[in-house]
Amino acid sequence: MESKVVTPKKEESKSSSNGKSSGSSSENQKGIDLHKQAAKHHQEAAKNHLDAAKFHEAGDHDKAAKSTVKAQGSASLANDASREDAQSHAVNS
Protein backbone atom coordinates (compact mmCIF):
# COMPACT_ATOMS: atom_id res chain seq x y z
CA MET A 1 0.00 0.00 0.00
CA GLU A 2 1.30 3.40 -0.96
CA SER A 3 1.49 6.05 1.77
CA LYS A 4 0.74 9.66 1.01
CA VAL A 5 2.18 12.57 2.87
CA VAL A 6 -0.43 15.14 3.69
CA THR A 7 0.84 18.60 4.41
CA PRO A 8 -1.46 20.93 6.26
CA LYS A 9 -2.49 24.10 4.51
CA LYS A 10 -0.65 27.15 5.62
CA GLU A 11 -2.72 29.70 7.47
CA GLU A 12 -3.08 32.93 5.64
CA SER A 13 -1.05 35.58 7.35
CA LYS A 14 -2.25 39.10 7.87
CA SER A 15 0.43 40.51 5.65
CA SER A 16 0.13 42.47 2.49
CA SER A 17 0.81 40.98 -0.92
CA ASN A 18 4.43 42.12 -0.75
CA GLY A 19 5.03 39.98 2.32
CA LYS A 20 5.34 42.82 4.80
CA SER A 21 3.26 43.01 7.91
CA SER A 22 0.20 45.20 7.90
CA GLY A 23 1.44 47.35 10.79
CA SER A 24 0.15 47.98 14.25
CA SER A 25 -3.50 48.23 15.06
CA SER A 26 -3.08 51.93 15.87
CA GLU A 27 -1.59 52.52 12.39
CA ASN A 28 -4.47 50.58 10.86
CA GLN A 29 -7.01 52.57 12.87
CA LYS A 30 -5.40 55.83 11.76
CA GLY A 31 -5.70 54.69 8.13
CA ILE A 32 -9.33 53.74 8.63
CA ASP A 33 -10.06 57.09 10.24
CA LEU A 34 -8.34 58.96 7.40
CA HIS A 35 -10.37 57.07 4.78
CA LYS A 36 -13.59 57.84 6.63
CA GLN A 37 -12.60 61.49 7.01
CA ALA A 38 -11.79 61.77 3.29
CA ALA A 39 -15.09 60.12 2.37
CA LYS A 40 -17.04 62.48 4.63
CA HIS A 41 -15.40 65.51 3.01
CA HIS A 42 -15.97 64.13 -0.51
CA GLN A 43 -19.66 63.64 0.31
CA GLU A 44 -19.90 67.19 1.64
CA ALA A 45 -18.17 68.50 -1.50
CA ALA A 46 -20.62 66.58 -3.71
CA LYS A 47 -23.59 67.96 -1.76
CA ASN A 48 -22.32 71.51 -2.17
CA HIS A 49 -21.67 71.03 -5.89
CA LEU A 50 -25.23 69.76 -6.32
CA ASP A 51 -26.51 72.74 -4.34
CA ALA A 52 -24.49 75.09 -6.57
CA ALA A 53 -26.01 73.52 -9.68
CA LYS A 54 -29.50 73.87 -8.21
CA PHE A 55 -28.90 77.53 -7.35
CA HIS A 56 -27.56 78.23 -10.85
CA GLU A 57 -30.67 76.63 -12.36
CA ALA A 58 -32.84 78.84 -10.14
CA GLY A 59 -30.85 81.90 -11.20
CA ASP A 60 -29.43 82.52 -7.73
CA HIS A 61 -25.81 82.86 -8.75
CA ASP A 62 -24.66 84.39 -5.45
CA LYS A 63 -25.78 81.29 -3.53
CA ALA A 64 -24.28 79.12 -6.25
CA ALA A 65 -20.93 80.87 -5.82
CA LYS A 66 -21.04 80.36 -2.04
CA SER A 67 -21.87 76.67 -2.47
CA THR A 68 -19.01 76.33 -4.95
CA VAL A 69 -16.54 77.81 -2.46
CA LYS A 70 -17.82 75.41 0.22
CA ALA A 71 -17.46 72.51 -2.22
CA GLN A 72 -13.88 73.48 -3.02
CA GLY A 73 -13.05 73.73 0.67
CA SER A 74 -14.48 70.29 1.37
CA ALA A 75 -12.64 68.81 -1.60
CA SER A 76 -9.41 70.33 -0.31
CA LEU A 77 -9.95 68.76 3.12
CA ALA A 78 -10.68 65.40 1.48
CA ASN A 79 -7.46 65.66 -0.53
CA ASP A 80 -5.50 66.48 2.62
CA ALA A 81 -6.80 63.35 4.37
CA SER A 82 -6.09 61.22 1.29
CA ARG A 83 -2.57 62.64 1.00
CA GLU A 84 -1.84 61.95 4.67
CA ASP A 85 -2.98 58.34 4.25
CA ALA A 86 -0.91 57.93 1.08
CA GLN A 87 2.16 59.29 2.84
CA SER A 88 1.76 56.82 5.69
CA HIS A 89 1.57 53.99 3.14
CA ALA A 90 4.74 55.24 1.45
CA VAL A 91 6.59 55.43 4.76
CA ASN A 92 5.42 51.97 5.85
CA SER A 93 6.15 50.19 2.58
NUGU-892192 format. One record per residue: residue number from 1; x, y, z of N, C-alpha, C, O, CB in turn; chain; residue in one letter. Coordinates in steps of 0.02 Angstrom, whole numbers, plus 50000, padded with zeros to 5 digits. Each point is the difference from the previous one (the first is absolute). Glycine has a CB too. Layout:
BEGIN
(pt NUM (X Y Z) (X Y Z) (X Y Z) (X Y Z) (X Y Z) 'A' 'A')
...
***
This chain:
BEGIN
(pt 1 (50042 49941 50000) (49958 50059 50000) (50044 50062 50000) (50050 50004 50036) (49858 49934 50024) 'A' 'M')
(pt 2 (50074 50109 49900) (50039 50061 49992) (49979 50051 50052) (49940 50011 50010) (50073 49967 49866) 'A' 'E')
(pt 3 (50035 50053 50159) (49982 50051 50050) (50007 50069 49969) (50045 50012 49960) (49993 49913 50133) 'A' 'S')
(pt 4 (49917 50118 49924) (50001 50068 49976) (50016 50047 50057) (49975 49991 50056) (49942 49980 49854) 'A' 'K')
(pt 5 (50123 50078 50076) (50016 50050 50050) (49951 50057 49990) (49994 50029 49946) (50129 49938 50058) 'A' 'V')
(pt 6 (49844 50049 50049) (49952 50055 49998) (50030 50059 50037) (50017 49995 50060) (49883 49926 49933) 'A' 'V')
(pt 7 (50107 50133 49972) (50026 50060 50033) (49942 50046 50015) (49957 50013 49958) (50155 49977 49984) 'A' 'T')
(pt 8 (49887 50035 50119) (49944 50045 50017) (50006 50065 49961) (50055 50023 49984) (49938 49927 50131) 'A' 'P')
(pt 9 (49950 50079 49871) (49999 50065 49966) (50028 50053 50046) (49989 49999 50060) (49912 49967 49871) 'A' 'K')
(pt 10 (50136 50079 50039) (50027 50055 50039) (49944 50049 50015) (49957 50013 49958) (50158 49973 49989) 'A' 'K')
(pt 11 (49886 50040 50114) (49952 50052 50016) (50019 50063 49964) (50059 50016 49992) (49918 49933 50120) 'A' 'E')
(pt 12 (49972 50086 49866) (50014 50064 49967) (50023 50049 50052) (49968 50009 50052) (49947 49968 49858) 'A' 'E')
(pt 13 (50139 50056 50076) (50025 50050 50047) (49965 50066 49986) (49971 50010 49947) (50140 49932 50063) 'A' 'S')
(pt 14 (49894 50102 50038) (49970 50066 49992) (50051 50048 49973) (50010 50055 50027) (49910 49922 50067) 'A' 'K')
(pt 15 (50113 50002 49853) (50050 50044 49970) (49975 50020 49931) (49956 49969 49971) (50137 49976 50093) 'A' 'S')
(pt 16 (49936 50107 49912) (49980 50025 49934) (50029 49955 49947) (50038 49954 50015) (49957 50164 50028) 'A' 'S')
(pt 17 (49988 49895 49895) (50023 49958 49945) (50075 50003 49990) (50028 49955 49968) (49862 50063 49979) 'A' 'S')
(pt 18 (50143 50033 50079) (50073 50003 49992) (50036 49965 50057) (50062 50003 50003) (49924 50104 49936) 'A' 'N')
(pt 19 (49977 49860 50105) (50031 49961 50053) (50016 50039 50063) (50026 49971 50047) (50019 49959 49865) 'A' 'G')
(pt 20 (49940 50133 50089) (50014 50040 50060) (49939 50000 50045) (49944 49992 49977) (50137 50080 49959) 'A' 'K')
(pt 21 (49931 49937 50127) (49945 50001 50047) (49956 50060 49989) (50021 50050 49971) (50048 49888 50113) 'A' 'S')
(pt 22 (49870 50057 49939) (49952 50054 49988) (50005 50056 50051) (49960 50047 49997) (49965 49869 49952) 'A' 'S')
(pt 23 (50122 50081 50097) (50010 50054 50047) (49960 49991 50064) (49963 49951 50007) (50058 50124 49898) 'A' 'G')
(pt 24 (49988 49971 50140) (49966 49995 50064) (49927 50018 49993) (49978 50030 49951) (50129 49998 50108) 'A' 'S')
(pt 25 (49856 49952 49992) (49928 50014 49997) (49987 50075 50004) (49951 50025 49971) (50025 49865 50082) 'A' 'S')
(pt 26 (50068 50148 49981) (49990 50073 50002) (50013 50031 49932) (49966 50048 49981) (50067 49953 50140) 'A' 'S')
(pt 27 (50016 49972 49842) (50012 50025 49932) (49941 49983 49955) (49979 50041 49959) (50145 49946 50057) 'A' 'E')
(pt 28 (49850 49953 49992) (49941 49980 49960) (49941 50044 50016) (49963 50021 49955) (50079 49862 50041) 'A' 'N')
(pt 29 (49947 50131 50069) (49943 50042 50019) (50008 50070 49973) (49951 50030 49978) (50035 49902 50126) 'A' 'Q')
(pt 30 (50076 50094 49896) (50011 50067 49972) (49982 50000 49926) (49969 50047 49975) (50123 49975 50109) 'A' 'K')
(pt 31 (49928 49925 49879) (49983 49995 49930) (49925 49997 49988) (49974 50032 49955) (50134 49911 50026) 'A' 'G')
(pt 32 (49859 50018 50060) (49926 49995 49995) (49969 50068 50012) (49956 50021 49963) (50048 49859 50077) 'A' 'I')
(pt 33 (50019 50154 50013) (49972 50066 50016) (50012 50050 49944) (49956 50040 49984) (50062 49936 50137) 'A' 'D')
(pt 34 (50041 50021 49848) (50015 50046 49945) (49956 49986 49940) (49977 50047 49967) (50141 49962 50073) 'A' 'L')
(pt 35 (49869 49928 49945) (49956 49983 49944) (49929 50025 50013) (49967 50027 49956) (50103 49871 50019) 'A' 'H')
(pt 36 (49907 50092 50087) (49932 50023 50018) (49996 50076 49996) (49950 50028 49977) (50035 49872 50097) 'A' 'K')
(pt 37 (50068 50133 49950) (50001 50073 49998) (49999 50025 49928) (49963 50047 49983) (50101 49955 50126) 'A' 'Q')
(pt 38 (49977 49967 49848) (50000 50020 49929) (49932 49990 49968) (49975 50042 49963) (50147 49929 50031) 'A' 'A')
(pt 39 (49847 49972 50021) (49934 49985 49971) (49948 50051 50023) (49959 50023 49960) (50071 49855 50037) 'A' 'A')
(pt 40 (49972 50140 50067) (49953 50049 50027) (50007 50067 49963) (49951 50031 49981) (50052 49912 50132) 'A' 'K')
(pt 41 (50060 50078 49877) (50012 50064 49966) (49980 49996 49926) (49974 50048 49972) (50119 49976 50108) 'A' 'H')
(pt 42 (49920 49919 49888) (49978 49992 49930) (49924 50003 49994) (49973 50031 49954) (50129 49898 50023) 'A' 'H')
(pt 43 (49863 50040 50070) (49927 50003 50000) (49975 50072 50009) (49953 50021 49967) (50042 49862 50079) 'A' 'Q')
(pt 44 (50037 50153 49999) (49981 50070 50012) (50014 50042 49937) (49960 50043 49982) (50064 49943 50142) 'A' 'E')
(pt 45 (50032 50001 49844) (50016 50036 49938) (49948 49985 49946) (49977 50046 49965) (50146 49950 50063) 'A' 'A')
(pt 46 (49858 49941 49966) (49949 49982 49950) (49934 50034 50014) (49967 50026 49954) (50089 49864 50030) 'A' 'A')
(pt 47 (49924 50112 50079) (49937 50033 50020) (50003 50074 49980) (49952 50026 49973) (50033 49892 50123) 'A' 'K')
(pt 48 (50071 50114 49919) (50005 50072 49984) (50003 50012 49925) (49973 50051 49977) (50086 49966 50131) 'A' 'N')
(pt 49 (49972 49939 49855) (49999 50008 49927) (49928 49992 49973) (49980 50038 49956) (50138 49917 50037) 'A' 'H')
(pt 50 (49845 49997 50034) (49931 49992 49978) (49958 50061 50019) (49957 50022 49961) (50054 49853 50051) 'A' 'L')
(pt 51 (50001 50152 50047) (49965 50061 50021) (50017 50058 49952) (49956 50038 49981) (50046 49923 50140) 'A' 'D')
(pt 52 (50062 50045 49861) (50020 50053 49954) (49964 49994 49933) (49978 50049 49972) (50135 49956 50085) 'A' 'A')
(pt 53 (49883 49934 49918) (49964 49989 49937) (49927 50020 50006) (49972 50032 49955) (50107 49874 50017) 'A' 'A')
(pt 54 (49890 50075 50084) (49930 50016 50012) (49990 50076 50002) (49953 50027 49971) (50032 49865 50092) 'A' 'K')
(pt 55 (50060 50142 49972) (49995 50073 50005) (50010 50034 49933) (49966 50049 49983) (50075 49944 50135) 'A' 'F')
(pt 56 (50006 49981 49842) (50010 50028 49932) (49937 49991 49958) (49978 50046 49965) (50146 49928 50042) 'A' 'H')
(pt 57 (49846 49967 49998) (49938 49987 49962) (49944 50048 50021) (49960 50021 49958) (50072 49859 50031) 'A' 'E')
(pt 58 (49967 50138 50075) (49948 50045 50026) (50018 50074 49988) (49961 50045 50013) (50011 49869 50074) 'A' 'A')
(pt 59 (50089 50097 49886) (50020 50068 49986) (50031 50036 50060) (50013 50060 49996) (49899 49943 49920) 'A' 'G')
(pt 60 (50099 49962 50138) (50030 50030 50059) (50075 49988 50000) (50025 49955 50033) (49867 50028 50033) 'A' 'D')
(pt 61 (50143 50057 49896) (50071 49989 49987) (50043 50017 50061) (50055 49974 50007) (49924 50050 49873) 'A' 'H')
(pt 62 (49997 50020 50163) (50038 50015 50062) (50003 49939 50045) (50053 49982 50027) (49912 50139 49965) 'A' 'D')
(pt 63 (49977 49847 50018) (49999 49939 50041) (50040 49944 49966) (50032 49960 50034) (49856 50073 50012) 'A' 'K')
(pt 64 (50109 49965 49888) (50038 49949 49963) (50075 50010 50012) (50037 49952 50009) (49872 50041 49904) 'A' 'A')
(pt 65 (50112 50070 50086) (50071 50014 50011) (50021 49980 50071) (50054 49971 50009) (49939 50124 49909) 'A' 'A')
(pt 66 (49965 49919 50131) (50016 49981 50069) (50003 49924 50007) (50044 49974 50035) (49901 50131 50006) 'A' 'K')
(pt 67 (50010 49860 49928) (50001 49927 50002) (50061 49972 49966) (50029 49949 50022) (49846 50050 49980) 'A' 'S')
(pt 68 (50146 50033 49944) (50061 49979 49964) (50061 50007 50044) (50043 49956 50002) (49905 50076 49890) 'A' 'T')
(pt 69 (50057 50024 50144) (50057 50011 50045) (50000 49947 50055) (50052 49973 50018) (49945 50151 49958) 'A' 'V')
(pt 70 (49944 49861 50052) (49995 49947 50051) (50021 49933 49972) (50035 49961 50033) (49872 50102 50022) 'A' 'K')
(pt 71 (50072 49923 49883) (50018 49936 49968) (50076 49995 49991) (50029 49948 50012) (49860 50050 49929) 'A' 'A')
(pt 72 (50142 50057 50038) (50072 49999 49990) (50037 49991 50066) (50051 49966 50003) (49934 50107 49897) 'A' 'Q')
(pt 73 (49989 49958 50153) (50031 49991 50066) (49995 49928 50024) (50049 49972 50026) (49923 50145 50000) 'A' 'G')
(pt 74 (49970 49852 49965) (49991 49931 50020) (50044 49953 49958) (50028 49953 50027) (49854 50073 50008) 'A' 'S')
(pt 75 (50123 49988 49901) (50043 49959 49957) (50073 50006 50021) (50037 49950 49999) (49882 50065 49906) 'A' 'A')
(pt 76 (50101 50044 50115) (50069 50011 50023) (50013 49960 50064) (50053 49969 50007) (49947 50145 49941) 'A' 'S')
(pt 77 (49952 49886 50098) (50007 49961 50062) (50003 49925 49985) (50038 49963 50032) (49901 50127 50031) 'A' 'L')
(pt 78 (50021 49888 49890) (50001 49929 49980) (50068 49982 49971) (50027 49947 50015) (49849 50056 49963) 'A' 'A')
(pt 79 (50151 50041 49980) (50066 49987 49970) (50054 49998 50054) (50047 49961 49995) (49915 50094 49899) 'A' 'N')
(pt 80 (50033 49988 50156) (50049 50000 50054) (50000 49933 50037) (50053 49972 50014) (49932 50153 49998) 'A' 'D')
(pt 81 (49955 49849 50003) (49995 49936 50035) (50027 49944 49957) (50035 49955 50024) (49865 50087 50040) 'A' 'A')
(pt 82 (50084 49959 49872) (50025 49949 49954) (50075 50003 49994) (50034 49948 49998) (49859 50057 49939) 'A' 'S')
(pt 83 (50134 50054 50060) (50073 50009 49994) (50035 49974 50063) (50051 49966 49995) (49932 50134 49930) 'A' 'R')
(pt 84 (49989 49915 50133) (50030 49977 50062) (50000 49923 50003) (50049 49970 50021) (49913 50135 50037) 'A' 'E')
(pt 85 (49984 49864 49920) (49997 49927 49999) (50051 49972 49950) (50035 49952 50015) (49842 50052 50016) 'A' 'D')
(pt 86 (50128 50027 49910) (50047 49976 49950) (50072 50006 50025) (50041 49956 49987) (49879 50078 49922) 'A' 'A')
(pt 87 (50095 50020 50127) (50067 50008 50027) (50016 49947 50052) (50057 49976 50003) (49935 50146 49975) 'A' 'Q')
(pt 88 (49959 49860 50063) (50013 49948 50050) (50011 49933 49966) (50040 49960 50025) (49890 50102 50058) 'A' 'S')
(pt 89 (50037 49925 49861) (50012 49938 49962) (50071 50001 49971) (50034 49949 50000) (49843 50041 49973) 'A' 'H')
(pt 90 (50144 50067 50002) (50067 50005 49970) (50054 49990 50052) (50051 49968 49987) (49904 50111 49926) 'A' 'A')
(pt 91 (50035 49947 50146) (50049 49994 50054) (50002 49928 50025) (50054 49975 50018) (49927 50144 50015) 'A' 'V')
(pt 92 (49963 49848 49969) (49995 49932 50027) (50010 49945 49948) (49992 49941 50016) (49931 50104 50070) 'A' 'N')
(pt 93 (50095 49973 49853) (50008 49948 49950) (50072 49981 49991) (50016 49956 49959) (49884 50084 49984) 'A' 'S')
***
